[in-house]
């Protein structure tokens, strides 16, 4: 009788674990259609490496709105939103600057990021946060995180989590205002 009760308790605990895991996955992987949080403060400056190994500062991009996306190649929500960024870059690349900042300071490698970008056929500019400076300046605790900066160098909006196309365009419009 004790063995049967123990089995029932273990089965119930496992069922609870599966249910909680399913709900947690649903929350973490949802499409961030709720939008972008509007902010208006000076954007923290940072330095990242471009694809040619040169240091580039965010402040170098003043004069046009900037979309900064913090991502990693191993991150499923990051990968899922990449086509939206590619489409926006192809549509607005002359009017808006894109900084797709790979978080290369942690478990990510530049080679893995480069391989993912090449295999995906993405053409937007890639930058590498080799030291964690960029992520630290924006207190990035979860990825993807996207920051929208206006042409004067002020934060216009920020979003943590996967963006859908409409939310990405909403953030870009905030930066263009």
C-alpha positions in Angstrom: 0.0 0.0 0.0 2.9 2.4 0.8 4.5 1.7 -2.5 1.3 2.4 -4.4 0.8 5.7 -2.5 4.4 6.7 -3.2 3.9 5.9 -6.9 0.8 8.0 -7.0 2.5 10.9 -5.3 5.5 10.7 -7.6 3.2 10.5 -10.6 1.2 13.6 -9.4 4.5 15.5 -8.8 5.7 14.6 -12.3 2.3 15.7 -13.8 2.6 19.1 -11.9 6.2 19.5 -13.2 5.1 18.9 -16.8 2.2 21.3 -16.5 4.4 24.0 -15.0 7.0 23.4 -17.6 4.4 23.8 -20.4 3.1 27.0 -18.9 6.6 28.4 -18.4 7.6 27.6 -21.9 4.5 29.3 -23.2 5.3 32.5 -21.3 9.0 32.5 -22.3 8.5 31.7 -25.9 5.4 33.9 -26.6 5.5 36.5 -29.4 6.0 39.9 -27.8 3.0 41.5 -29.5 2.3 43.7 -26.5 4.7 46.2 -27.9 7.6 48.3 -26.9 8.0 50.4 -23.7 8.5 54.1 -24.5 11.4 55.8 -22.7 13.2 59.1 -23.3 16.6 59.3 -21.7 20.2 59.6 -23.1 21.2 56.3 -24.6 24.3 54.8 -22.8 27.2 54.7 -25.2 29.2 51.4 -25.8 31.8 50.0 -28.1 31.4 46.8 -30.1 33.4 45.1 -32.8 32.0 45.2 -36.4 32.4 42.3 -38.8 35.8 43.6 -39.8 37.1 43.7 -36.3 37.0 47.5 -35.9 35.7 49.2 -32.8 32.4 51.0 -33.4 30.7 53.2 -30.8 26.9 53.7 -30.7 27.7 57.5 -30.6 29.3 57.1 -34.0 25.8 56.4 -35.4 24.3 59.7 -34.3 22.2 61.3 -37.0 19.9 58.4 -37.8 17.6 56.3 -35.6 19.3 53.1 -34.4 17.8 49.7 -33.7 20.1 47.7 -31.3 19.2 44.0 -30.9 21.0 41.9 -28.3 21.0 38.2 -29.4 22.8 34.9 -29.5 22.8 32.1 -32.1 21.7 29.5 -29.5 18.6 31.5 -28.5 15.4 30.2 -30.2 13.4 33.5 -29.7 16.4 35.4 -31.1 16.5 33.1 -34.2 12.7 33.4 -34.7 12.7 37.2 -34.8 15.7 37.5 -37.2 13.7 37.5 -40.4 11.7 40.5 -39.1 15.0 42.4 -38.6 16.2 41.4 -42.0 13.0 42.6 -43.7 13.1 45.9 -41.8 16.8 46.3 -42.7 16.1 45.7 -46.4 13.2 48.2 -46.3 14.7 50.9 -44.0 18.4 50.4 -44.0 19.1 53.7 -45.6 17.0 55.6 -43.1 17.6 53.6 -39.9 20.8 52.0 -38.7 20.8 48.5 -37.3 23.2 47.1 -34.7 22.6 43.4 -34.3 24.8 42.9 -31.3 25.8 39.3 -30.7 26.5 38.6 -27.0 29.9 37.0 -27.6 31.2 37.6 -24.1 29.4 34.6 -22.6 28.9 31.1 -24.0 28.5 32.3 -27.5 31.4 32.3 -29.9 32.0 34.6 -32.9 32.4 31.6 -35.1 28.9 30.3 -34.1 27.4 33.7 -34.6 29.0 34.1 -38.0 27.9 30.6 -39.1 24.3 31.3 -38.1 24.2 34.6 -40.0 25.8 33.1 -43.1 23.5 30.0 -43.1 20.5 32.3 -42.6 21.5 34.6 -45.5 21.1 37.7 -43.2 22.6 40.9 -44.6 22.1 43.3 -41.7 25.2 44.6 -39.9 26.5 42.3 -37.1 28.4 43.6 -34.1 30.1 41.6 -31.4 30.0 42.4 -27.7 33.2 40.6 -26.8 33.6 42.1 -23.3 29.9 42.4 -22.1 30.2 46.2 -22.1 27.2 46.8 -24.4 24.9 44.3 -22.5 26.1 45.8 -19.2 25.3 49.4 -20.3 21.7 48.3 -21.1 21.3 45.9 -18.2 20.5 43.1 -20.5 19.3 40.2 -18.4 17.3 38.3 -21.0 17.6 37.9 -24.7 16.5 38.9 -27.1 16.4 42.5 -26.0 15.9 45.3 -28.5 16.6 49.0 -27.9 15.4 51.8 -30.1 17.5 55.0 -30.1 16.5 58.3 -31.8 18.7 60.3 -34.2 19.9 62.5 -31.3 21.1 59.6 -29.3 18.2 59.3 -26.8 16.5 56.0 -25.9 13.1 55.9 -27.5 11.9 52.5 -26.5 13.0 49.1 -25.3 11.6 45.6 -25.5 12.7 42.4 -23.8 11.6 39.2 -25.5 10.9 38.2 -29.1 9.4 40.9 -31.3 6.9 40.3 -34.0 7.0 42.5 -37.1 4.4 45.0 -35.8 6.2 45.5 -32.5 9.5 46.0 -34.3 8.0 48.6 -36.6 6.3 50.3 -33.6 9.7 50.6 -31.9 11.3 52.0 -35.1 8.5 54.6 -35.4 9.2 55.6 -31.8 12.8 56.2 -32.7 11.9 58.2 -35.8 9.5 60.6 -33.9 
